[in-house]
Structure formats: structure tokens, C-alpha cells
Amino acid sequence: MEGNDRDENELRSQIIDQLDQSLAMSCEVMMNQKLDPKTREKWTQLHTNTAQVLNTVLRDKQYQEWERRLKELEATGRIPRKTTGPPADASNGASDRRASP
């Protein structure tokens, strides 16, 4: 399981590097004043799409890191595990409180 995580992280890092290089290249092309506006517009669109994909990959990587850290904290007992539903006596406590006449 740990090997799969390592492979996935390595693949994700390679994808991030490729997307970063693509962003740099598309930025150069779209800023090139010698190109016609239509070509620059297409490269601007490509740049925007690449940035969106990169943001998605980075967000996914961050979520996985948070999940890993949360599991570590839960395993060490630093934070309580998630509970499902309210505590058993929490619903009864509020209804039993009545003002005295």
C-alpha cells in the first residue's frame, strides 16, 4: 500500500512539473507581440486550461496530505475520531430542563 502511495506521489509530481513547464511555455507564446491575435488567443485559452488542471492536481494533492495527517493524528490520539450522530443523552438534556413554577 505504501509503495502505491509513493508511486502515485511520484506520478503526481511529474504531472505537476509538466504542467508547470507547459504554463511557462504558453505564457511566453501568448505574450509574444509578433504573433497574430488569433494565435495568441488560442494560447491564452490553453494557458487558462492548463492552469485549471494544475490547480485541480495541486488541490487533490493537498487533500491527500490533509487526510494522511488526520489519520496520523487520530492514530496517536491527539484528536478524537469522528463520531456519528449526537451523543446519546444530548437530546434528552434540553427537553428535561423546565422552569420551576
C-alpha positions in Angstrom: 0.0 0.0 0.0 2.8 2.4 0.9 4.5 1.6 -2.4 1.3 2.6 -4.3 1.2 5.9 -2.4 4.9 6.6 -3.3 4.2 5.7 -7.0 1.1 7.9 -7.0 3.0 10.8 -5.4 5.9 10.5 -7.9 3.5 10.4 -10.8 1.6 13.4 -9.4 4.9 15.3 -9.0 5.9 14.5 -12.6 2.5 15.8 -13.8 2.9 19.0 -11.8 6.3 19.5 -13.3 5.0 19.0 -16.9 2.0 21.3 -16.3 4.4 23.9 -14.8 6.6 23.8 -17.9 3.5 24.0 -20.1 2.4 27.1 -18.3 5.7 28.8 -18.8 5.7 27.9 -22.5 2.2 29.1 -23.1 2.9 32.3 -21.2 5.8 33.1 -23.4 3.8 32.4 -26.6 0.7 34.4 -25.5 2.8 37.4 -24.6 4.7 37.3 -28.0 3.6 40.5 -29.7 4.9 39.2 -33.1 2.1 36.6 -33.3 -1.3 37.4 -34.6 -4.1 38.0 -32.1 -6.0 34.7 -33.0 -2.9 32.6 -32.3 -2.3 34.5 -29.0 -5.9 34.0 -28.0 -5.6 30.2 -28.6 -2.5 30.1 -26.5 -4.2 32.1 -23.8 -7.0 29.6 -23.7 -4.5 26.8 -23.5 -2.8 28.6 -20.7 -6.0 29.0 -18.8 -7.0 25.4 -19.2 -3.5 24.2 -18.1 -3.7 26.4 -15.0 -7.1 24.9 -14.1 -5.8 21.4 -14.4 -2.7 22.3 -12.4 -4.9 23.8 -9.6 -7.0 20.6 -9.6 -4.0 18.4 -9.3 -2.5 20.5 -6.5 -5.8 20.7 -4.6 -6.1 16.9 -4.8 -2.5 16.5 -3.6 -3.3 18.9 -0.7 -6.4 17.0 0.3 -4.5 13.7 0.3 -1.8 15.2 2.5 -4.5 16.5 4.9 -6.1 13.1 5.0 -2.8 11.4 5.7 -2.0 13.9 8.5 -5.5 13.5 10.0 -5.1 9.7 10.1 -1.7 10.1 11.8 -3.2 12.4 14.4 -6.2 10.1 15.0 -3.8 7.2 15.4 -1.7 9.0 18.0 -4.8 10.0 19.9 -4.2 13.8 19.5 -7.6 14.3 18.1 -10.7 12.2 18.7 -12.1 10.1 15.8 -15.2 11.3 14.0 -18.4 10.3 15.7 -21.6 9.6 14.0 -24.7 11.3 15.3 -25.3 13.3 18.5 -24.4 11.8 21.9 -27.0 9.5 23.4 -28.1 11.8 26.2 -27.8 15.1 24.4 -31.3 15.1 23.0 -32.8 14.3 26.4 -31.0 17.0 28.3 -32.6 20.0 26.7 -36.2 18.7 27.0 -35.8 17.8 30.7 -35.0 21.4 31.6 -38.2 23.1 32.6 -38.7 26.3 34.6 -40.0 25.9 38.1 -43.4 27.4 38.7 
